[in-house]
Amino acid sequence: MDNVLYIEFQTMNPNIKFNELVKKAVKGFDQKKLLLGFSLCATPINLGKPVIMGINWGGGSSADNISYESKLTMPTIEEFKVDYKEGYYPFLNRSQNLIKNYLKISVEEAEFNYTNLCLFRSPNISSLTSADFKEGIPLLKDFVGWIQPPSILSLGNSNMRYLKKEMNGSCETVKLKGKGQVGYRGVLWGCNFYCVPHPIAWNLNEEQRNEIWQAVFLG
């Protein structure tokens, strides 16, 4: 990395960049969708740390038809730790040992950047359209490009419907011989990229989950 750019990268204030990205979203996103609320990340921004990407943010119940809360200020590590302990991220909790093993980070200590492919809130994924997922991708690319993570991990193969086009032909499908588990790896936005089945996928037991993670990360 160029020395000038490296110094700039090291001295950036994460709050300033977060606010810049939020303003860009408020200005550019579909205003009707913004009424549902949106979030950029659930952890404070950790420059140079891995990005973990889920599918979509929750928001209220299926009976709700009014706006959900948007997260317009950068989350704190304390907020994430409280939410994590209270069970708001069961998929991260279920995967914490695998994440520690392959990404070399602690989930409990928020040593990563957590976001979702779809930045809009919704009671369930069926409430979202393809356009909702696609709309946030340029902002996520900016977000990832600024963080410069060593790797990106997608929790959920359904994300590949939108991310494969962003990988410029580098996407490799990983299949376990004689079994139905599938994962993906390649390069996304200049970063090593890995995608595994969602941690609460009903059709995988723990042995199968361990096998597909190992295949995706180690080949």
BALOMI-180373 format. One record per atom (N, C-alpha, C): residue in three letters; z negated, y, x. Coordinates in steps of 0.2 Angstrom, whole numbers, padded with zeros to 4 digits, always signed. Each point is the difference from the previous one (the first is absolute). Layout:
BEGIN
ALAZYX;...
***
This chain:
BEGIN
MET+0000-0006+0004;MET+0000+0006-0004;MET+0000+0006+0004;ASP+0004+0005-0001;ASP+0000+0006+0003;ASP-0007+0003+0001;ASN-0002+0003+0006;ASN-0006+0003+0001;ASN-0002+0005-0005;VAL+0004+0005-0002;VAL-0001+0005-0005;VAL-0002-0003-0007;LEU+0005-0005-0002;LEU-0002-0003-0006;LEU-0006-0004+0000;TYR-0002-0003+0005;TYR-0006-0004+0001;TYR-0006+0005-0001;ILE+0000+0005+0003;ILE-0005+0005+0000;ILE-0001+0003-0007;GLU+0006+0001-0004;GLU+0000+0002-0006;GLU-0003-0005-0005;PHE+0002-0006+0001;PHE-0002-0006-0004;PHE-0008-0001+0001;GLN-0002+0001+0006;GLN-0008-0001+0001;GLN-0004+0006-0003;THR+0003+0006-0001;THR-0004+0005-0002;THR+0001+0002-0007;MET+0004-0003-0004;MET+0001+0001-0007;MET-0006-0001-0004;ASN-0001+0004-0005;ASN-0006-0001-0004;ASN+0002-0004-0006;PRO-0003-0006-0001;PRO+0003-0004-0006;PRO-0001+0003-0006;ASN-0005+0004-0002;ASN-0001+0004-0006;ASN+0006+0004-0001;ILE+0003+0004+0005;ILE+0005+0004-0001;ILE+0007-0004-0002;LYS+0001-0005+0003;LYS+0006-0005-0001;LYS-0001-0003-0007;PHE-0006-0002-0002;PHE-0001-0003-0007;PHE+0002+0005-0005;ASN-0003+0006+0001;ASN+0001+0006-0005;ASN+0008+0001-0001;GLU+0003+0000+0006;GLU+0007+0002+0000;GLU+0004-0006-0004;LEU-0002-0006+0001;LEU+0003-0005-0004;LEU-0001+0000-0007;VAL-0006+0001-0002;VAL-0002+0001-0007;VAL+0004+0006-0003;LYS+0000+0005+0003;LYS+0004+0006-0003;LYS+0007-0002-0001;LYS+0003-0004+0005;LYS+0007-0002-0001;LYS+0001-0004-0006;ALA-0005-0005-0001;ALA+0000-0004-0006;ALA+0000+0004-0006;VAL-0005+0004-0001;VAL-0001+0004-0006;VAL+0006+0004-0001;LYS+0003+0003+0005;LYS+0006+0004-0001;LYS+0006-0004-0002;GLY+0001-0006+0003;GLY+0006-0004+0000;GLY+0000-0006-0005;PHE-0006-0003-0002;PHE+0000-0005-0004;PHE+0002+0001-0007;ASP+0002-0005-0004;ASP+0001+0001-0007;ASP-0007+0003-0004;GLN+0001+0005-0003;GLN-0006+0004-0002;GLN-0004-0004-0006;LYS+0004-0004-0004;LYS-0003-0004-0005;LYS-0004-0006+0003;LYS+0003-0003+0006;LYS-0004-0005+0003;LYS-0006+0003+0004;LEU+0000+0006+0002;LEU-0006+0003+0003;LEU-0006+0000-0005;LEU+0002+0000-0006;LEU-0005+0001-0005;LEU-0004-0007+0000;LEU+0003-0005+0002;LEU-0004-0007+0001;LEU-0005+0000+0005;GLY+0001+0005+0005;GLY-0004+0000+0006;GLY+0004-0003+0006;PHE-0002+0001+0006;PHE+0003-0003+0006;PHE-0005+0000+0005;SER+0001-0004+0005;SER-0004+0000+0006;SER+0004-0002+0006;LEU-0001+0003+0006;LEU+0003-0002+0006;LEU-0003-0005+0004;CYS-0007+0000+0000;CYS-0003-0005+0004;CYS-0007-0001-0002;ALA-0004-0005+0001;ALA-0006-0002-0002;ALA-0005+0001+0006;THR+0002+0001+0006;THR-0004+0000+0006;THR+0002+0007+0003;PRO-0005+0003+0004;PRO+0002+0006+0004;PRO+0006-0002+0005;ILE+0004+0005+0002;ILE+0006-0002+0004;ILE-0003-0001+0007;ASN+0002-0006+0003;ASN-0001-0002+0006;ASN+0006-0001+0005;LEU+0001+0005+0004;LEU+0006+0001+0004;LEU+0000-0006+0005;GLY+0006-0003+0000;GLY+0001-0006+0005;GLY-0003-0006-0003;LYS-0002-0001-0006;LYS-0003-0006-0002;LYS+0005-0003-0005;PRO-0001-0007-0001;PRO+0004-0003-0005;PRO+0000+0003-0007;VAL+0006-0001-0003;VAL+0000+0002-0007;VAL+0001-0007-0004;ILE-0005+0000-0006;ILE+0000-0006-0004;ILE+0003+0003-0007;MET+0005-0003-0003;MET+0003+0002-0006;MET-0001-0005-0006;GLY-0003+0002-0005;GLY+0000-0004-0006;GLY+0006+0002-0004;ILE+0000-0002-0007;ILE+0005+0001-0004;ILE+0000+0006-0004;ASN-0006+0001-0004;ASN-0001+0006-0004;ASN-0007+0002-0001;TRP-0001+0006-0002;TRP-0007+0002-0001;TRP-0002-0002-0008;GLY-0006-0001-0001;GLY-0002-0001-0007;GLY-0002+0007-0003;GLY-0001+0000-0006;GLY-0002+0006-0003;GLY-0001-0001-0008;GLY-0007-0001-0001;GLY-0002+0000-0007;GLY+0002-0007-0003;SER+0000-0001-0007;SER+0001-0006-0003;SER+0007+0001-0004;SER+0002-0006-0002;SER+0007+0000-0004;SER-0001+0004-0006;ALA-0006+0002-0003;ALA+0000+0004-0006;ALA+0000+0007+0002;ASP+0000+0002+0006;ASP+0000+0007+0002;ASP+0007+0003-0001;ASN+0001+0006-0002;ASN+0006+0003-0001;ASN+0000+0007+0003;ILE-0005+0002+0003;ILE-0001+0007+0003;ILE+0000-0001+0008;SER-0001+0006+0003;SER+0001+0000+0007;SER-0006-0003+0003;TYR+0002-0003+0006;TYR-0006-0003+0005;TYR-0001+0005+0005;GLU-0005-0001+0004;GLU-0002+0004+0005;GLU+0005+0000+0006;SER+0002+0005+0003;SER+0004+0000+0006;SER-0005+0002+0006;LYS+0002-0003+0006;LYS-0005+0001+0006;LYS+0004+0005+0004;LEU-0003+0007-0001;LEU+0004+0005+0003;LEU-0004+0002+0007;THR-0005-0003+0002;THR-0003+0001+0006;THR-0001-0006+0004;MET+0000+0000+0006;MET+0000-0006+0004;MET-0006-0004+0000;PRO+0000-0006-0002;PRO-0006-0004-0001;PRO-0004+0000+0007;THR-0006-0001-0001;THR-0005-0001+0006;THR-0001-0007+0001;ILE-0002-0002+0006;ILE-0002-0007+0002;ILE-0006-0002-0005;GLU-0004+0005-0001;GLU-0006-0002-0004;GLU+0002-0002-0007;GLU+0005+0003-0003;GLU+0003-0001-0007;GLU+0003-0007+0000;PHE+0004-0002+0005;PHE+0003-0006+0000;PHE-0005-0006+0001;LYS-0005+0001+0004;LYS-0005-0005+0001;LYS-0004-0001-0006;VAL-0002+0005-0004;VAL-0003-0001-0006;VAL+0004-0004-0005;ASP+0007+0002-0001;ASP+0004-0003-0004;ASP+0001-0008+0002;TYR+0001-0001+0006;TYR+0001-0006+0003;TYR-0006-0005-0002;LYS-0006+0003+0001;LYS-0006-0004-0001;LYS-0001-0001-0008;GLU+0002+0004-0004;GLU+0000-0001-0007;GLU+0005-0004-0003;GLY+0005-0003+0004;GLY+0005-0004-0002;GLY+0006+0002-0003;TYR+0002+0007+0002;TYR+0006+0003-0002;TYR+0006-0003+0004;TYR-0001-0004+0005;TYR+0006-0002+0004;TYR-0001-0008+0001;PRO+0000-0004-0005;PRO-0001-0007+0001;PRO+0005-0003+0004;PHE+0006+0002+0000;PHE+0006-0003+0004;PHE-0002+0002+0008;LEU-0002+0005+0001;LEU-0002+0002+0007;LEU-0006-0004+0003;ASN-0005-0001-0005;ASN-0006-0004+0002;ASN+0002-0008+0001;ARG+0005-0002-0004;ARG+0002-0007+0000;ARG+0004-0001+0007;SER+0003+0005+0002;SER+0004+0000+0006;SER-0003+0002+0007;GLN-0006+0002-0001;GLN-0003+0004+0006;GLN+0000-0004+0006;ASN-0001-0007+0000;ASN-0001-0004+0006;ASN+0007+0000+0003;LEU+0005-0001-0004;LEU+0007-0001+0002;LEU+0003+0007+0003;ILE-0002+0005-0003;ILE+0002+0007+0002;ILE-0004+0001+0007;LYS-0006-0002+0001;LYS-0003+0001+0006;LYS+0003-0004+0006;ASN+0002-0006-0002;ASN+0003-0005+0005;ASN+0007+0003+0002;TYR+0004+0002-0005;TYR+0007+0002+0002;TYR+0001+0007+0002;LEU-0004+0005-0003;LEU+0001+0007+0001;LEU-0005+0002+0005;LYS-0006-0004+0001;LYS-0005+0002+0005;LYS-0004+0006-0002;ILE-0001+0001-0007;ILE-0004+0005-0003;ILE-0005-0002-0004;SER-0005+0004-0002;SER-0005-0001-0005;SER+0002+0003-0007;VAL+0000-0004-0005;VAL+0001+0003-0007;VAL-0006+0004-0002;GLU-0006-0003+0001;GLU-0006+0004-0002;GLU-0001+0007+0003;GLU+0003+0000+0006;GLU-0001+0007+0004;GLU+0006+0004-0001;ALA+0004-0002-0004;ALA+0006+0004-0002;ALA+0004+0002+0006;GLU+0001-0005+0005;GLU+0004+0002+0006;GLU+0008-0001-0001;PHE+0002+0003-0006;PHE+0007-0001-0001;PHE+0002+0006-0005;ASN+0006+0000-0003;ASN+0002+0005-0005;ASN+0002-0004-0006;TYR-0003+0001-0006;TYR+0002-0004-0005;TYR+0004+0004-0005;THR+0005-0002-0003;THR+0004+0003-0005;THR+0004-0005-0004;ASN+0004+0002-0005;ASN+0003-0004-0004;ASN+0008+0002+0000;LEU+0004-0005-0002;LEU+0007+0002+0000;LEU+0002+0005-0005;CYS-0003-0001-0006;CYS+0001+0004-0006;CYS-0006+0005+0000;LEU+0001+0006+0001;LEU-0006+0005+0000;LEU-0002+0003-0006;PHE+0003-0002-0006;PHE-0002+0002-0006;PHE-0006-0005-0003;ARG-0004+0002-0004;ARG-0005-0004-0003;ARG+0002-0003-0006;SER-0002-0006-0002;SER+0002-0003-0006;SER-0005-0005-0002;PRO-0001-0002-0006;PRO-0005-0005-0002;PRO+0002-0007+0002;ASN+0007-0001+0001;ASN+0002-0006+0003;ASN+0008+0001+0002;ILE+0002-0005+0004;ILE+0006+0001+0003;ILE+0006+0000-0005;SER-0001-0003-0006;SER+0005+0000-0005;SER+0002+0007-0003;SER-0005+0004+0002;SER+0001+0007-0003;SER+0005+0004+0005;LEU+0002-0003+0005;LEU+0003+0004+0005;LEU+0008-0002+0000;THR+0004+0004+0002;THR+0007-0001+0001;THR+0002+0000+0007;SER+0006-0003+0001;SER+0003+0000+0007;SER+0000+0007+0003;ALA+0002+0005-0005;ALA+0000+0007+0003;ALA-0007+0003+0002;ASP-0005-0003-0003;ASP-0007+0002+0002;ASP-0001-0002+0007;PHE+0002-0006+0002;PHE-0001-0003+0006;PHE+0004+0004+0005;LYS+0006+0001-0001;LYS+0005+0003+0005;LYS-0002+0008+0001;GLU-0003+0003-0005;GLU-0001+0007+0001;GLU-0005+0002+0006;GLY-0004-0005+0001;GLY-0005+0002+0005;GLY+0002-0002+0007;ILE+0005-0004+0001;ILE+0002-0003+0006;ILE+0001+0005+0006;PRO+0004+0006-0002;PRO+0001+0005+0005;PRO-0007+0003+0003;LEU-0005+0001-0005;LEU-0006+0003+0002;LEU-0004-0005+0004;LEU+0000-0007-0001;LEU-0003-0005+0004;LEU+0003+0000+0007;LYS+0007+0000+0000;LYS+0003+0000+0007;LYS-0002+0006+0004;ASP-0001+0006-0003;ASP-0003+0005+0004;ASP-0007-0001+0002;PHE-0004-0003-0005;PHE-0007-0002+0001;PHE-0001-0005+0006;VAL+0004-0005+0000;VAL+0000-0005+0005;VAL+0003+0003+0007;GLY+0005+0004+0000;GLY+0003+0003+0006;GLY-0005+0004+0003;TRP-0004+0004-0003;TRP-0005+0004+0003;TRP-0006-0004+0003;ILE-0002-0005-0004;ILE-0006-0004+0003;ILE+0002-0004+0006;GLN+0006-0002+0000;GLN+0003-0004+0006;GLN-0004-0007+0001;PRO-0001-0004-0006;PRO-0004-0006+0001;PRO+0004-0005+0004;PRO-0004-0005+0003;PRO+0003-0005+0004;PRO+0003-0005-0004;SER-0002+0000-0007;SER+0003-0005-0005;SER-0002+0002-0007;ILE+0004-0003-0004;ILE+0000+0001-0007;ILE-0001-0007-0004;LEU-0005-0001-0004;LEU-0001-0006-0003;LEU+0001+0001-0008;SER+0004-0003-0003;SER+0001+0000-0007;SER-0003-0006-0003;LEU-0005+0002-0005;LEU-0003-0005-0004;LEU+0003-0001-0007;GLY+0005-0005+0000;GLY+0004+0000-0006;GLY+0007-0001+0001;ASN+0003-0006-0001;ASN+0007+0000+0001;ASN+0005+0004-0004;SER-0003+0002-0006;SER+0004+0004-0005;SER+0002+0006+0004;ASN-0003+0003+0004;ASN+0001+0006+0004;ASN+0007-0001+0003;MET+0002-0006+0002;MET+0006-0001+0004;MET+0006+0002-0004;ARG+0000+0001-0007;ARG+0005+0002-0004;ARG+0002+0007+0002;TYR-0004+0004+0002;TYR+0001+0007+0002;TYR+0000+0001+0008;LEU-0003-0004+0003;LEU-0001+0001+0008;LEU+0006-0003+0004;LYS+0003-0005-0003;LYS+0005-0004+0004;LYS+0005+0005+0002;LYS+0002+0005-0005;LYS+0006+0004+0002;LYS-0002+0005+0005;GLU-0007+0001+0001;GLU-0002+0005+0005;GLU+0000-0003+0007;MET+0001-0006+0001;MET-0001-0004+0006;MET+0006-0001+0004;ASN+0005+0003-0002;ASN+0007+0001+0004;ASN+0002-0007+0003;GLY-0001-0005-0004;GLY+0003-0007+0002;GLY-0005-0004+0004;SER-0006+0003+0001;SER-0005-0004+0004;SER-0004-0005-0003;CYS+0000+0000-0007;CYS-0004-0004-0004;CYS+0001-0008+0001;GLU-0005-0003+0002;GLU+0001-0008+0001;GLU-0005-0003-0005;THR+0003-0005-0004;THR-0004-0003-0005;THR-0003-0006+0003;VAL-0007-0001-0001;VAL-0004-0006+0003;VAL-0001-0005-0005;LYS+0002-0006+0001;LYS-0002-0005-0005;LYS-0003-0006+0003;LEU-0005-0003-0003;LEU-0004-0006+0003;LEU+0004-0006-0003;LYS+0002-0004+0005;LYS+0005-0006-0001;LYS-0004-0004-0005;GLY+0004-0002-0005;GLY-0002-0004-0005;GLY-0005+0003-0005;LYS-0001+0006+0000;LYS-0005+0004-0004;LYS+0003+0006-0003;GLY-0003+0003-0005;GLY+0003+0005-0004;GLY-0002+0007+0003;GLN-0005+0000+0004;GLN-0002+0007+0003;GLN+0005+0004+0004;VAL+0000+0006-0002;VAL+0005+0004+0004;VAL-0003+0007+0002;GLY+0002+0002+0006;GLY-0003+0006+0003;GLY+0006+0004+0003;TYR-0001+0006+0003;TYR+0005+0003+0003;TYR-0002+0004+0006;ARG+0004+0001+0005;ARG-0001+0005+0006;ARG+0006+0003+0002;GLY-0001+0005+0004;GLY+0005+0004+0003;GLY-0002+0007+0002;VAL+0004+0005+0000;VAL-0002+0007+0002;VAL+0001+0004-0006;LEU-0005+0004-0002;LEU+0000+0005-0005;LEU-0002+0007+0003;TRP+0005+0005-0001;TRP-0001+0007+0002;TRP-0003+0000+0008;GLY+0003-0005+0004;GLY-0002+0000+0007;GLY-0006-0004+0002;CYS-0003-0003-0005;CYS-0006-0004+0001;CYS+0001-0007-0001;ASN-0004-0004+0003;ASN+0000-0007-0001;ASN-0002-0001-0007;PHE+0003-0004-0004;PHE-0001-0001-0007;PHE-0002-0007-0002;TYR-0005-0001-0004;TYR-0001-0007-0003;TYR-0002+0000-0007;CYS+0003-0005-0004;CYS-0002+0000-0007;CYS-0002-0007-0002;VAL-0006+0000-0003;VAL-0002-0007-0003;VAL-0001+0000-0007;PRO-0001-0006-0003;PRO-0001+0000-0007;PRO-0007+0004-0002;HIS+0000+0003-0006;HIS-0006+0003-0002;HIS-0006-0004+0000;PRO-0005+0003+0003;PRO-0006-0004+0001;PRO-0003-0004-0006;ILE+0001+0003-0006;ILE-0002-0004-0006;ILE+0005-0003-0004;ALA+0006-0002+0004;ALA+0005-0004-0003;ALA-0003-0007-0003;TRP+0001-0001-0006;TRP-0003-0006-0003;TRP+0002-0007+0003;ASN+0006+0000+0003;ASN+0003-0006+0002;ASN-0001-0002+0007;LEU-0005+0003+0004;LEU-0001-0001+0007;LEU-0008-0002+0000;ASN-0001-0006+0004;ASN-0007-0001+0002;ASN-0001+0003+0006;GLU-0006-0001+0003;GLU-0002+0004+0006;GLU+0004-0003+0006;GLU+0001-0007+0000;GLU+0004-0003+0005;GLU+0007+0002+0001;GLN+0003+0001-0006;GLN+0007+0002+0000;GLN+0000+0008+0002;ARG-0005+0004-0002;ARG+0000+0007+0002;ARG-0001+0000+0007;ASN-0004-0004+0003;ASN-0001+0001+0007;ASN+0007-0002+0004;GLU+0003-0005-0003;GLU+0007-0003+0003;GLU+0005+0006+0000;ILE+0001+0003-0006;ILE+0005+0005+0000;ILE-0001+0006+0004;TRP-0007+0002+0001;TRP-0001+0006+0004;TRP+0001-0002+0007;GLN-0002-0006+0002;GLN+0002-0002+0007;GLN+0007+0000+0002;ALA+0004-0003-0005;ALA+0007+0000+0001;ALA+0003+0007+0000;VAL-0002+0004-0004;VAL+0003+0007+0000;VAL-0002+0004+0006;PHE-0006-0001+0003;PHE-0002+0004+0006;PHE+0002-0003+0006;LEU-0001-0007+0000;LEU+0001-0003+0007;LEU+0007-0004+0000;GLY+0003-0001-0005;GLY+0006-0004+0000;GLY+0000-0007+0000;
***
